[in-house]
Amino acid sequence: MSCKKKTQTDRKVSKKHITEKNSTDLCFPQDTCRLNVCLKNQTDLAGLSSLGDENQDTDSHHFTSDQSKVQSDDVEGQLIGDHETQESEGGEADLHQYLVGCKKNPGHRQFISVDTFTLKHLPKGHQDNDLYEYIKLIADLTVRVSVKMSSPDRPKFWPKTTQPYPFSNMSERRNLRTGSGRVRYVNKFQDGVLQDGDYEDTAYTECWCRKCEVSDSPSNVWWEFQVYTATHVVFDDIEAKRTTLRLFYDRDGSPVVIVDKVSVNYVFIEYDWCRLNCVTCDKTIGNKLMEIWKHLEIVRKKVYNKYFASRSQHKLTFIVSHPHGCSKQVSVGQWKDKLKVGDNSKFTYTTCTCPGSSGAHVYCLGYSDHRTWFDLVHSGSIKPGLNYSGVSFV
């Protein structure tokens, strides 16, 4: 079996840094943890997604602006902090242990499980049905990214700095690393011809998933999609070959849905941005992703048009990620500084993250993430209460 490949070029972007300072107050849910509450003993871990005070009345949620008092005036030049991938020597089995022992956010009070996330978890003035639906759709397309290989080609330092690059010189180790990502651009193909989707571009004439690669009769119908994450999560094709995606991981008991055929489409080390090509010929997965993606595009336009004019007033920011490699969680906060990088931008924000959040989609309300070259993805943490993204065209 042979596969016909096409080539594609990528835009170049500039790298000049200019800082724009902003400050305002926004309210955040302080009492809404569903991730790590009431852990009485190790047996509680099996029911992770159901943990928490189930009798808590969501109508009584109070909001404070403590996080909004975090300032980042000392941020200058290239912004590099601590990455937030989750490394696990014991593999999948130890991830819950890292959750329990988390030092960054003990108790995980700022995270809300997807299952229990409601309008009441949004600040007053933003309890909007379209915004709520948009967050839920982003959550549906959020995936856990698991990597079991560190490339020997990782640089020793971040570009133009003396800051160590994550997991460099660690190619001999096979520890599990987890991050987060988001599905975009779902396309259905038959015999290499686009049937449904956003653009007519495939590298293959038949399905190239792992099952079809070794089959004498590979499927002639398949779905290709892209996952956007951080470069420090998946650095190159050496790592992509040892990368798996877990989809629809909404709770501890969610069915295990895995896509394990991944390749690198494009990486930008300095901007900490990575685009992966992924494939499945599973009709259930493909049709579900296609339906969610189409619905997201409709709701996205409504939300963008509704909040564009007021985007600098409250600076609402939300992230859906897989903290510690466990089930997906929603966190809501605000962005603090918009850092100009040539014609592009990166943001600092108070929105809560943990190890395992690296690569998650960062949405700053009112900024378009439609048809941009890069997604805005979570890159790391600068100091307690303040995190930062990679670079994006927003």
MONOR-V150934 format. One record per backbone hydrogen bond with DSSP energy under -0.5 kcal/mol. NH is the residue of the N-H (numbers start at 1). CO is the residue of the C=O. E is the energy in kcal/mol with one decimal. If there is no record, write none. Layout:
# MONOR-V150934
nh->(NH:NH)
co->(CO:CO)
e->(E:E)
This chain:
# MONOR-V150934
nh->(18:18:20:21:22:28:30:30:32:34:36:40:44:45:46:47:48:50:51:52:54:56:58:60:61:64:69:70:75:76:80:82:84:86:87:88:91:93:94:95:97:98:99:100:101:102:108:111:112:114:116:117:117:121:122:126:128:132:133:134:135:136:137:138:139:140:141:142:143:144:145:146:146:147:148:150:151:154:158:161:165:168:170:173:176:177:178:179:180:181:182:183:184:187:188:189:190:191:193:195:196:201:207:213:214:215:218:222:223:224:225:226:227:228:229:233:234:240:241:242:243:244:245:246:247:247:250:254:257:257:258:259:262:263:265:266:268:272:272:273:274:275:276:277:278:279:280:283:286:287:288:289:290:291:292:293:294:295:296:297:298:299:300:301:302:303:304:305:306:307:308:311:313:314:315:317:318:319:320:321:322:323:324:325:326:328:329:330:331:333:335:336:338:339:339:340:340:341:342:344:345:346:348:349:350:356:357:357:358:359:360:362:363:363:364:365:365:367:371:377:378:379:380:381:382:383:386:387:388:389:390:391:392:394)
co->(16:340:338:19:336:64:28:62:109:111:107:38:41:42:43:44:45:47:48:37:52:53:56:57:58:28:66:67:72:74:78:381:379:178:85:176:88:90:91:92:94:94:95:96:97:99:105:108:330:328:113:113:114:118:119:123:126:128:129:130:131:132:133:134:135:136:137:139:181:246:179:144:244:177:242:173:149:151:163:158:156:165:167:170:88:147:86:145:358:143:228:141:226:224:196:222:193:220:190:188:188:199:219:209:210:212:215:189:280:187:278:184:276:182:274:230:230:236:237:239:240:146:259:144:245:257:248:251:247:255:256:245:260:277:275:275:273:268:269:268:229:266:227:263:225:261:223:281:282:283:284:285:286:287:288:289:290:291:292:293:294:295:296:297:298:299:300:301:302:303:304:308:310:310:311:333:363:331:361:329:356:321:355:322:323:249:321:112:319:317:315:348:20:337:346:18:338:344:16:341:392:339:337:387:334:84:84:354:84:378:357:376:318:361:362:316:363:364:369:375:360:388:388:82:386:386:383:349:380:347:377:271:345:392)
e->(-0.5:-3.2:-1.8:-0.5:-0.6:-2.3:-0.6:-1.0:-0.9:-1.0:-0.6:-1.2:-1.5:-1.3:-1.1:-1.5:-1.2:-1.3:-1.6:-0.5:-1.3:-2.1:-0.7:-1.9:-1.4:-1.6:-1.5:-2.0:-1.9:-0.7:-0.8:-2.9:-0.5:-2.5:-0.6:-2.9:-1.1:-0.7:-1.2:-1.3:-0.6:-1.5:-1.7:-2.3:-2.1:-1.2:-2.3:-1.4:-2.4:-1.2:-0.7:-1.0:-0.5:-1.7:-2.0:-2.2:-2.2:-2.6:-2.5:-2.3:-2.3:-2.0:-2.0:-2.6:-2.2:-1.9:-1.3:-1.2:-2.5:-2.1:-2.1:-0.6:-2.7:-3.2:-1.7:-0.5:-0.5:-1.4:-2.7:-1.7:-2.1:-1.6:-0.8:-1.5:-1.6:-2.5:-2.3:-2.6:-3.3:-1.8:-1.6:-2.5:-3.0:-3.0:-3.4:-3.2:-2.2:-2.6:-2.0:-3.4:-1.3:-1.4:-2.5:-2.3:-0.9:-1.2:-0.5:-2.2:-3.1:-2.6:-2.0:-2.7:-1.7:-2.5:-2.4:-1.3:-1.8:-2.4:-1.9:-1.5:-1.7:-2.4:-2.6:-2.3:-0.6:-2.6:-1.7:-1.7:-0.6:-0.9:-0.6:-2.2:-0.7:-2.2:-2.8:-1.7:-2.5:-0.7:-1.1:-1.8:-2.6:-3.0:-2.7:-3.2:-2.5:-1.0:-2.0:-0.7:-2.9:-2.6:-1.7:-2.6:-2.3:-2.2:-2.3:-2.6:-2.2:-2.0:-2.8:-1.9:-1.2:-2.2:-3.1:-1.3:-1.2:-2.4:-2.8:-2.4:-1.9:-2.0:-1.5:-1.2:-1.7:-1.0:-0.6:-2.2:-2.1:-2.2:-0.7:-2.1:-0.7:-0.5:-4.2:-2.2:-2.1:-2.3:-2.6:-3.5:-2.3:-3.1:-2.1:-2.8:-1.5:-0.6:-3.5:-3.4:-0.6:-2.9:-3.7:-2.1:-2.4:-2.0:-2.2:-2.2:-2.7:-3.0:-0.5:-2.5:-2.2:-2.9:-2.3:-3.4:-2.3:-0.5:-0.6:-2.6:-0.7:-2.3:-0.5:-0.8:-2.7:-2.3:-1.9:-2.3:-2.1:-1.4:-2.6:-3.1:-2.6:-2.3:-2.6:-1.7:-2.6:-1.2)
